[in-house]
């Protein structure tokens, strides 16, 4: 394969019998025009400011015109029209962000334009070819395991209280675990690797402890109302942040039944439509305002993580859109087992069955990947790490930085003690 899969929702069993939008050639022509003009802007040389000016001049009016055209067609009532408007606003922003994040000269004032270090030549080649790079450090896994005991206690309590939901906890900025990870990946050269890969300066962004276990079902049974089983490609997706490169660090050995991380090699280079993808992403983002979230905002109260798709009335509304704009960044749930797309995706997927200390850096915003779901009795402890394009900022004085660190560590200790005491009180 060399392009992102296209789901034919008009022939999908989950959408069978739903009223489909009448073929709208005007909308299709406008979508094609937006794609063409945006590609031209992406290929332009010059400053980021010039590209963004061209975007405001040539793309924004076209998107607004298409939105008016879709809504005037009386798509599916005022609530869905609002949903579509919000999705288009998010799509517009993500297209602009991509122009900044994935153009070589953005934020050049922070860049060290030195030659690629010899130690990164081969890792960089692997990253560019496959969309991921693997390194291993067993000692790092042991260190992070020992320094995240508070977070592991809290996650185990969360697992017990909400056994079917996501089990993830961001590591506080000044926590021992995050501090150790940030220091280690810097020493391993990962920041430099990502900077060379993106062609611009990056900074360590976040770390989050992730516990995958066999009680989770937030990803299952999207189309159970029509008798369709959860597919083998479930949760295949690409990420939202175009300026972010992620990593997955295994804290324990991960076997085939423990939900290993998976990535489709080379998928970061597959062709995909800029605008249609941005609108699908826009709907996913806007869903957080349309459907009720859990208290930690990691799940939807209804359980399944894509409420647009497991509700028949939402599927019916989606079919009123032009075909190119239907879909989701998490499209794996919509691929039918035994189909040519399913077979091709599963065959191309690399599963990282690896020992503790394995760190997989990957281009999640471009490449297709998923965190595997643990099977019966399986379990995975890992830390998600991320780097992002560094924003322009003024460096703090050493004294201010020192004071900020002390305050942050005291805040972490206070919050950790509070959370642990609350946990004891609940028991």
C-alpha positions in Angstrom: 0.0 0.0 0.0 1.1 3.6 -0.6 -1.9 5.6 0.5 -4.2 5.8 3.5 -7.2 3.5 3.2 -10.6 4.9 2.3 -13.6 3.4 4.1 -16.7 3.1 1.8 -19.3 3.9 4.4 -22.2 3.6 2.0 -21.5 -0.2 1.7 -20.5 -0.7 5.4 -22.9 -2.9 7.4 -23.1 -0.4 10.2 -24.5 2.2 7.8 -26.8 -0.1 5.8 -30.2 1.4 5.2 -29.2 4.9 6.3 -30.2 7.8 4.0 -27.1 8.8 2.0 -26.5 12.4 0.8 -27.4 12.8 -2.9 -24.3 13.1 -5.1 -23.2 16.7 -4.8 -20.7 17.5 -7.5 -20.4 21.1 -6.4 -19.2 20.0 -3.0 -16.8 17.5 -4.5 -15.4 20.2 -6.8 -14.9 22.6 -3.9 -13.2 19.9 -1.8 -10.9 19.1 -4.7 -10.1 22.7 -5.2 -9.2 23.2 -1.5 -6.9 20.1 -1.7 -5.1 21.4 -4.8 -4.6 25.0 -3.6 -3.4 23.8 -0.1 -0.9 21.4 -1.7 0.5 24.3 -3.7 0.9 26.4 -0.6 2.7 23.5 1.2 5.1 23.3 -1.7 5.9 27.0 -1.7 9.3 28.2 -0.7 9.6 31.3 1.5 8.9 32.3 5.0 6.2 30.7 7.3 4.5 34.1 7.4 4.2 34.1 3.6 2.6 30.6 3.6 0.2 31.6 6.4 -0.7 34.7 4.5 -1.5 32.6 1.4 -3.5 30.3 3.6 -5.7 33.1 5.0 -6.1 34.6 1.5 -6.7 31.4 -0.5 -7.8 28.6 1.8 -10.0 30.2 4.5 -12.5 31.7 2.1 -12.8 28.4 0.2 -13.4 26.5 3.5 -16.0 29.0 4.5 -17.8 28.7 1.2 -17.8 24.9 1.4 -19.2 25.0 4.9 -22.0 27.3 3.9 -22.8 25.1 1.0 -23.0 21.9 3.2 -25.2 23.6 5.8 -27.5 25.1 3.3 -28.2 21.6 2.0 -30.1 21.0 5.3 -27.7 18.2 6.3 -29.2 16.8 9.5 -30.7 19.5 11.7 -29.2 22.4 13.6 -27.4 20.3 16.2 -25.4 18.5 13.6 -24.8 21.8 11.7 -23.2 23.2 14.8 -21.1 20.0 15.1 -20.0 20.4 11.5 -19.1 24.1 12.0 -17.0 23.2 15.0 -15.2 20.5 13.0 -14.5 22.8 10.2 -13.0 25.4 12.6 -10.7 22.7 14.1 -9.8 21.6 10.6 -8.8 25.1 9.6 -6.6 25.4 12.6 -4.9 22.0 12.1 -4.2 22.9 8.4 -2.5 26.1 9.5 -0.6 24.4 12.2 0.7 21.8 9.7 2.1 24.6 7.6 4.1 25.8 10.5 5.1 22.5 12.0 6.1 20.6 8.9 7.9 23.3 7.0 11.7 23.3 7.4 12.4 26.9 8.1 9.8 27.3 10.9 11.3 28.7 14.1 14.7 28.7 12.5 15.8 31.2 15.2 16.1 28.3 17.6 17.7 25.9 15.3 21.2 24.6 15.4 21.8 24.0 11.7 24.9 21.8 12.3 25.5 18.7 10.3 23.8 15.5 11.5 26.0 13.8 14.2 27.6 10.6 13.0 25.9 8.7 15.8 22.5 9.7 14.4 23.1 9.0 10.7 21.8 5.4 10.8 19.0 6.0 13.3 17.8 8.9 11.3 17.8 6.8 8.1 15.7 4.1 9.9 13.3 6.7 11.2 12.8 8.3 7.8 12.3 5.0 6.1 10.1 3.2 8.6 8.5 6.0 10.6 9.9 4.7 13.9 13.2 4.0 15.6 13.9 1.5 18.3 16.5 1.6 21.1 16.9 -0.3 24.4 18.0 0.5 27.9 17.0 -2.0 30.6 18.5 0.1 33.3 16.2 3.0 32.4 13.1 0.8 32.7 14.2 -0.3 36.2 14.9 3.3 37.2 11.6 4.6 36.0 9.7 1.7 37.6 11.2 2.6 40.9 10.4 6.3 40.6 6.8 6.0 39.5 5.5 3.9 42.5 3.1 6.6 43.5 1.6 6.8 40.0 1.4 3.0 39.8 -0.6 2.9 43.1 -3.0 5.5 41.8 -3.4 3.7 38.5 -4.1 0.4 40.2 -6.8 2.2 42.2 -8.2 3.7 39.0 -8.2 0.3 37.4 -10.2 -1.1 40.3 -12.7 1.8 40.3 -13.1 2.0 36.5 -11.9 -1.3 35.1 -13.1 -0.8 31.5 -11.7 2.6 30.9 -8.3 4.1 29.8 -5.7 3.7 32.6 -3.3 6.5 32.0 -1.8 9.2 34.2 0.3 12.2 33.1 3.5 12.4 35.1 3.8 15.8 36.8 6.4 18.1 35.5 8.7 17.9 38.5 7.9 14.3 39.4 10.9 11.9 39.9 9.7 9.8 37.0 9.3 12.5 34.5 12.6 14.2 35.5 14.5 10.9 35.1 12.9 10.2 31.7 13.6 13.6 30.3 17.2 13.4 31.4 17.6 9.9 30.0 16.1 10.5 26.6 18.3 13.6 26.3 21.4 11.6 27.1 20.3 8.9 24.6 20.1 11.6 21.8 16.4 11.3 21.2 15.7 15.0 21.2 18.5 15.5 18.6 17.1 12.6 16.6 13.6 14.1 16.5 14.9 17.5 15.7 16.8 16.2 12.7 13.7 14.2 11.7 11.4 17.2 11.8 14.0 19.6 10.6 13.5 22.1 13.4 14.3 22.4 17.1 12.2 20.4 19.5 11.7 20.1 23.3 10.6 17.4 25.7 6.8 17.8 25.9 5.3 15.3 28.3 5.4 11.8 29.8 2.5 9.7 30.9 2.3 6.3 32.6 0.1 3.9 30.7 -1.3 0.6 32.1 -3.0 -1.6 29.6 -4.9 -4.6 31.1 -7.5 -7.2 30.1 -10.5 -5.5 31.7 -10.6 -2.6 29.3 -13.4 -2.5 26.7 -13.5 1.2 25.7 -12.5 0.1 22.2 -14.9 -2.7 21.7 -18.3 -3.3 20.0 -18.8 -0.2 18.0 -21.3 -1.8 15.7 -22.8 -4.4 18.1 -26.3 -3.0 17.3 -26.0 -4.5 13.8 -24.3 -7.7 15.0 -20.8 -6.7 13.7 -17.9 -8.0 15.8 -14.9 -5.8 16.8 -12.5 -6.1 13.9 -8.8 -7.2 14.0 -7.7 -3.7 13.0 -9.5 -2.1 15.9 -7.9 1.2 17.2 -5.6 1.7 14.2 -5.2 5.5 13.9 -3.0 8.5 13.5 -2.6 11.3 16.0 -3.7 14.9 16.1 -0.5 16.9 16.9 1.3 17.5 13.7 4.3 19.0 15.6 4.6 16.1 18.0 6.8 12.9 17.8 6.0 10.3 20.4 7.7 7.4 22.1 6.7 4.3 24.0 9.0 3.0 26.7 8.3 -0.5 28.1 8.8 -0.8 31.8 8.3 -4.5 31.8 8.7 -7.3 29.2 5.9 -7.2 26.7 4.7 -10.4 25.1 2.2 -11.0 22.3 -0.7 -11.2 24.9 0.3 -8.0 26.8 -0.9 -5.5 24.2 2.3 -4.7 22.4 2.6 -1.3 20.6 2.1 -1.7 16.8 3.1 0.5 13.8 2.6 0.0 10.1 6.1 0.5 8.6 6.3 3.3 6.1 2.7 4.5 6.6 4.1 7.9 7.5 4.9 8.3 3.8 1.6 7.2 2.4 -0.4 9.8 0.4 -3.5 11.2 2.1 -5.7 14.2 1.4 -4.8 17.2 3.6 -8.3 18.8 3.9 -10.4 15.6 4.2 -8.1 14.3 6.8 -8.2 17.6 8.7 -12.0 17.6 8.7 -12.1 14.0 10.0 -9.7 15.1 12.7 -11.8 18.2 13.4 -14.8 16.0 14.1 -12.8 13.9 16.5 -11.7 17.0 18.4 -15.2 18.5 18.4 -16.7 15.3 19.8 -15.3 16.3 23.2 -17.8 19.2 23.2 -20.7 17.3 21.8 -20.7 14.2 24.0 -20.3 13.8 27.7 -16.9 13.0 29.0 -15.8 11.1 32.1 -14.4 13.0 35.0 -10.8 12.7 33.9 -11.7 13.6 30.3 -10.0 10.4 29.0 -13.2 8.6 28.1 -16.7 9.2 27.1 -19.4 8.5 29.7 -21.1 6.1 27.3 -18.0 3.9 27.3 -17.0 3.5 23.6 -14.3 6.0 22.5 -15.9 7.1 19.2 -19.5 8.1 20.1 -20.1 9.4 16.5 -20.0 5.8 15.3 -21.7 3.6 17.8 -24.9 5.7 17.8 -27.2 5.1 14.8 -28.5 8.7 14.8 -25.0 10.0 14.6 -24.2 7.6 11.8 -27.3 8.7 9.9 -26.2 12.4 10.3 -22.6 11.6 9.1 -24.0 10.1 5.9 -25.4 13.5 5.0 -21.9 14.8 4.5 -20.0 14.6 1.2 -18.3 11.1 1.1 -14.8 12.5 1.3 -15.5 14.1 4.7 -16.9 11.0 6.5 -14.7 9.0 8.7 -12.3 9.4 11.6 -8.6 9.5 12.4 -9.3 6.2 14.3 -10.5 4.3 11.2 -9.4 0.8 12.2 -12.7 0.1 13.9 -14.4 0.6 10.6 -12.3 -1.9 8.5 -14.1 -5.2 7.8 -12.3 -8.4 8.7 -11.3 -10.4 5.6 -11.4 -7.4 3.3 -8.4 -6.5 1.1 -7.8 -3.4 3.2 -7.8 -5.4 6.5 -5.4 -8.1 5.1 -3.0 -5.5 3.7 -3.0 -3.4 7.0 -2.5 -6.4 9.2 0.3 -7.8 7.0 2.2 -4.5 7.0 1.8 -4.0 10.8 4.9 -4.4 13.0 4.2 -5.6 16.5 6.8 -4.7 19.1 7.1 -7.8 21.3 10.1 -6.6 23.3 11.8 -6.7 26.7 11.7 -4.0 29.4 13.7 -0.9 28.5 12.6 -0.9 24.8 11.9 2.6 23.6 10.1 3.0 20.3 10.1 6.6 18.9 7.5 7.1 16.2 5.8 9.7 13.9 2.3 9.2 15.3 0.7 12.2 13.5 1.7 10.7 10.1 2.0 7.0 10.6 -0.7 4.5 11.4 -0.3 2.8 14.8 -2.1 1.5 17.9 -1.5 0.5 21.4 -2.3 -3.2 21.4 -5.1 -4.3 23.8 -4.1 -6.9 26.4 -5.5 -10.4 26.1 -6.9 -12.6 28.9 -4.4 -12.3 31.8 -2.2 -9.9 29.8 -0.9 -6.6 31.1 1.5 -3.8 29.9 3.2 -1.1 31.9 4.7 1.6 29.7 5.5 5.3 29.6 4.4 7.5 26.7 6.9 10.2 25.9 6.6 13.1 23.5 8.7 15.8 21.9 7.2 18.9 20.2 8.5 21.7 18.0 10.0 24.2 20.4 8.1 27.5 20.7 10.1 30.7 20.8 10.7 31.6 24.4 13.1 33.6 26.6 15.4 31.5 28.9 14.9 32.0 32.6 17.8 33.1 34.9 19.4 30.2 36.8 17.9 31.6 40.1 14.4 31.7 38.7 14.8 28.2 37.2 16.0 26.9 40.5 13.2 28.4 42.5 10.7 27.1 40.0 12.1 23.6 40.3 11.9 23.7 44.1 8.3 25.0 44.0 7.4 22.3 41.5 8.8 19.5 43.5 7.0 20.7 46.7 3.8 20.9 44.7 4.3 17.3 43.4 4.9 16.0 47.0 1.8 17.8 48.3 -0.4 16.6 45.5 0.9 13.0 45.8 0.3 13.0 49.5 -3.2 14.3 49.0 -4.0 11.7 46.4 -2.7 8.8 48.5 -4.6 10.0 51.5 -7.8 10.2 49.5 -7.1 6.7 48.2 -6.8 5.4 51.8 -10.0 7.3 52.8 -11.9 5.6 49.9 -10.9 2.2 51.2 
